[in-house]
Amino acid sequence: MSTWFTSHLKKAGVRHRGANQCRHTFASQALSNYVPAEWVARQLGHTDTSMVRKHYGRWIPADTKSMAGIVSQMMGFRTD
């Protein structure tokens, strides 16, 4: 796994980091972009959101937007 992972990081032009750092980046970026904590928890293999909220709670925006608006923006539709 280590050699495979390192070679893919090199190909992507990304400096070396451990797999756990990538997991952390995934979770914090997803939560910062209004992805529901329940979904992130499932992707990380957790049965509930307690670990996600404990470790990544600071990245959960207090001003939660609607998922419809997020998806529309992701798809390039105007939301104003």
C-alpha positions as CSV (number, residue, x, y, z in Angstrom):
1,M,0.0,0.0,0.0
2,S,2.7,2.5,0.9
3,T,4.6,2.2,-2.4
4,W,1.3,2.4,-4.4
5,F,0.1,5.4,-2.4
6,T,3.4,7.2,-2.6
7,S,3.7,6.7,-6.4
8,H,0.2,8.1,-6.9
9,L,1.0,11.2,-4.8
10,K,4.1,11.7,-6.9
11,K,2.1,11.4,-10.1
12,A,-0.4,14.0,-8.8
13,G,2.3,16.4,-7.8
14,V,1.3,16.2,-4.1
15,R,3.9,16.2,-1.4
16,H,4.2,13.1,0.7
17,R,1.6,12.6,3.4
18,G,0.3,9.7,5.3
19,A,-3.0,8.1,4.4
20,N,-4.4,9.3,7.8
21,Q,-3.6,12.9,6.8
22,C,-5.6,12.4,3.6
23,R,-8.5,11.0,5.6
24,H,-8.3,14.1,7.8
25,T,-8.2,16.4,4.8
26,F,-11.2,14.6,3.2
27,A,-13.3,15.0,6.4
28,S,-12.4,18.6,7.1
29,Q,-12.9,19.7,3.5
30,A,-16.2,17.9,3.2
31,L,-17.6,19.4,6.4
32,S,-16.3,22.9,5.5
33,N,-18.3,22.6,2.3
34,Y,-21.6,21.8,4.1
35,V,-21.5,18.0,3.5
36,P,-23.7,16.5,6.2
37,A,-21.8,15.1,9.2
38,E,-23.9,11.9,8.9
39,W,-22.6,11.3,5.4
40,V,-19.0,12.0,6.3
41,A,-19.3,9.7,9.4
42,R,-20.5,6.9,7.1
43,Q,-17.7,7.4,4.6
44,L,-15.2,7.2,7.5
45,G,-16.7,4.0,8.7
46,H,-18.4,5.4,11.9
47,T,-21.8,4.3,13.0
48,D,-22.8,7.7,14.3
49,T,-21.5,11.3,14.2
50,S,-20.0,11.5,17.7
51,M,-16.4,10.9,16.5
52,V,-16.8,13.3,13.6
53,R,-18.2,16.0,15.8
54,K,-15.5,15.5,18.4
55,H,-12.6,15.6,16.0
56,Y,-13.8,17.7,13.2
57,G,-16.5,19.9,14.8
58,R,-14.7,23.1,14.3
59,W,-15.0,22.6,10.5
60,I,-18.8,22.2,10.6
61,P,-20.2,25.6,9.6
62,A,-22.7,27.1,11.9
63,D,-24.6,28.7,9.0
64,T,-25.6,25.5,7.3
65,K,-26.9,26.1,3.8
66,S,-29.5,24.0,2.1
67,M,-28.2,20.9,0.2
68,A,-30.2,22.0,-2.9
69,G,-28.2,25.2,-3.1
70,I,-25.0,23.3,-2.7
71,V,-25.7,20.8,-5.4
72,S,-26.9,23.6,-7.7
73,Q,-23.7,25.5,-7.2
74,M,-21.6,22.3,-7.7
75,M,-23.5,21.7,-11.0
76,G,-22.8,25.3,-12.1
77,F,-26.3,26.6,-11.8
78,R,-26.9,30.2,-10.6
79,T,-28.2,30.3,-7.0
80,D,-28.9,34.0,-6.7
